[in-house]
Amino acid sequence: MQGIEKSRTQVQTYLSQNIDKGKKIVVIGVGNEDRHDDFVGAYIVQALEKKGLQRENLMIIDAGTGPSNYIADIATWEADCLVMVDAVDAQEPAGTLLLVEKDQLHSQSVDSHSNAKVLLVEFLIGLKPDLMVIIVGIQVKDISLKLALTKEVQQSADWLVEVLNNILR
């Protein structure tokens, strides 16, 4: 559990230092609800919405399996910071949180929609080169055809929901 706690501390510190609440922020969750832990990104943004997290300069998007479908919405809104949350496979213990570099997004993706995520990020950076992009990945345990998150991923997801809620509130 020490590795997971260390990853949580690193992610929390990074998010706290790099999310400027005075700027326009988009939090986008990616995930397929039919694929067990692959659902984690969408789960997190749904949980943030259930907590009533709303601000004038905050957009929360449950992108499901189609993050590139939101390029126009995000570009038109002129976001300053994009926080993408998604499942990853970095061969770490299940539930480990990782800060993923833009160029690693495709190689650590666990689904067939990695090209859509790369397209979203690259297109938005092309429009706004100073866009702050933060990609938080949660290491999956199981992406088989099931409708619930595994215990390890659920625990990390709930932890991240609380951290994001506190930072963005």
C-alpha positions in Angstrom: 0.0 0.0 0.0 3.0 2.3 0.4 3.4 2.8 -3.3 -0.2 3.7 -3.7 0.0 6.2 -0.8 3.1 7.7 -2.3 1.4 8.1 -5.7 -1.6 9.8 -4.0 0.7 12.3 -2.2 2.5 13.1 -5.4 -0.7 13.6 -7.4 -2.4 15.7 -4.6 0.7 17.9 -4.4 0.9 18.4 -8.2 -2.8 19.2 -8.5 -2.7 21.6 -5.6 0.3 23.4 -7.1 -0.9 23.5 -10.7 -4.6 24.0 -10.8 -5.3 27.8 -10.6 -8.9 28.2 -9.4 -9.0 31.7 -10.9 -8.7 30.3 -14.4 -11.2 28.4 -16.6 -10.8 24.7 -15.8 -12.2 21.7 -17.6 -12.3 18.4 -15.9 -13.0 15.6 -18.3 -13.4 11.9 -17.4 -13.0 9.2 -19.9 -14.3 5.6 -19.5 -16.4 2.8 -20.7 -19.0 1.8 -18.1 -19.2 -1.8 -19.5 -15.4 -2.4 -19.0 -14.9 -2.7 -15.2 -12.0 -0.4 -14.2 -11.9 1.4 -17.6 -14.9 3.3 -16.3 -12.9 5.1 -13.6 -12.5 8.5 -15.4 -16.2 8.8 -16.1 -17.0 7.6 -12.6 -14.9 10.4 -11.0 -16.6 13.2 -12.9 -20.0 11.8 -12.2 -19.1 11.7 -8.5 -18.0 15.4 -8.7 -21.3 16.3 -10.3 -23.2 14.4 -7.6 -21.3 16.5 -5.0 -22.7 19.6 -6.6 -19.4 21.0 -7.7 -20.2 23.9 -9.8 -18.5 27.2 -10.5 -18.7 29.8 -13.3 -15.2 29.0 -14.4 -15.5 25.2 -14.2 -16.7 22.7 -16.8 -17.1 19.1 -15.9 -17.5 16.6 -18.8 -18.3 12.9 -18.7 -16.8 12.0 -22.1 -17.6 8.3 -21.9 -15.7 6.7 -24.7 -15.7 9.8 -27.0 -13.5 12.6 -25.6 -12.8 14.0 -29.0 -16.5 14.8 -29.3 -16.0 17.6 -26.8 -13.2 19.5 -28.7 -15.5 22.2 -29.9 -17.1 22.7 -26.5 -13.8 23.1 -24.7 -12.2 25.2 -27.5 -15.2 27.6 -27.6 -15.2 27.9 -23.9 -11.5 28.9 -24.1 -10.3 26.7 -21.2 -7.0 27.6 -19.5 -6.5 24.2 -17.8 -7.6 20.7 -18.9 -7.6 18.0 -16.3 -8.2 14.6 -17.9 -8.9 11.5 -15.7 -8.6 8.1 -17.2 -7.7 4.5 -16.6 -4.1 3.5 -17.5 -2.0 0.4 -17.7 1.5 1.3 -16.5 2.1 -2.1 -14.9 1.8 -0.7 -11.4 -0.2 -2.0 -8.5 -4.0 -1.7 -9.1 -5.2 1.7 -7.8 -1.9 3.5 -8.2 -2.4 7.1 -9.4 -0.1 8.5 -12.1 0.6 11.8 -13.7 0.7 10.9 -17.4 2.7 12.9 -19.9 0.9 13.9 -23.0 3.2 11.8 -25.2 2.6 8.7 -23.0 -1.2 8.9 -23.3 -1.4 6.5 -26.2 1.1 4.0 -24.9 -0.5 3.7 -21.4 -4.1 3.7 -22.5 -6.2 0.6 -21.7 -8.9 1.1 -24.3 -9.4 1.5 -28.0 -10.2 5.2 -27.6 -6.6 6.4 -27.0 -6.5 8.1 -30.4 -9.5 10.2 -29.4 -7.8 11.3 -26.2 -4.6 12.2 -28.1 -6.6 14.0 -30.7 -8.4 16.1 -28.1 -5.2 17.1 -26.3 -3.2 17.9 -29.4 -6.0 19.8 -31.1 -6.6 21.9 -28.0 -2.9 22.7 -27.5 -2.8 23.6 -31.2 -5.5 26.2 -30.6 -4.1 27.3 -27.2 -0.4 26.5 -26.8 -0.3 27.7 -23.2 -3.1 25.4 -22.2 -2.2 23.6 -19.0 -2.8 19.9 -19.5 -2.9 17.6 -16.5 -3.6 13.9 -17.1 -4.3 11.7 -14.1 -4.3 8.0 -14.7 -5.4 5.3 -12.3 -3.9 1.9 -12.8 -6.5 -0.7 -13.6 -6.8 -4.2 -12.3 -9.5 -5.6 -14.5 -11.1 -4.3 -17.8 -13.3 -7.3 -18.5 -16.9 -6.9 -19.3 -18.3 -6.0 -15.9 -20.2 -3.0 -14.6 -18.3 -2.2 -11.3 -14.9 -0.9 -10.4 -12.6 -3.2 -8.5 -12.0 -2.5 -4.9 -8.5 -1.0 -5.4 -9.5 1.3 -8.2 -12.7 2.3 -6.4 -10.7 3.4 -3.3 -8.3 5.5 -5.4 -11.2 7.0 -7.4 -13.1 8.0 -4.3 -9.9 9.5 -2.9 -9.3 11.5 -6.1 -12.9 12.7 -6.0 -12.3 14.2 -2.6 -9.0 15.8 -3.6 -10.5 17.4 -6.7 -13.6 18.5 -4.9 -11.5 20.2 -2.2 -9.1 21.8 -4.7 -11.9 23.0 -7.1 -14.5 24.1 -4.6 
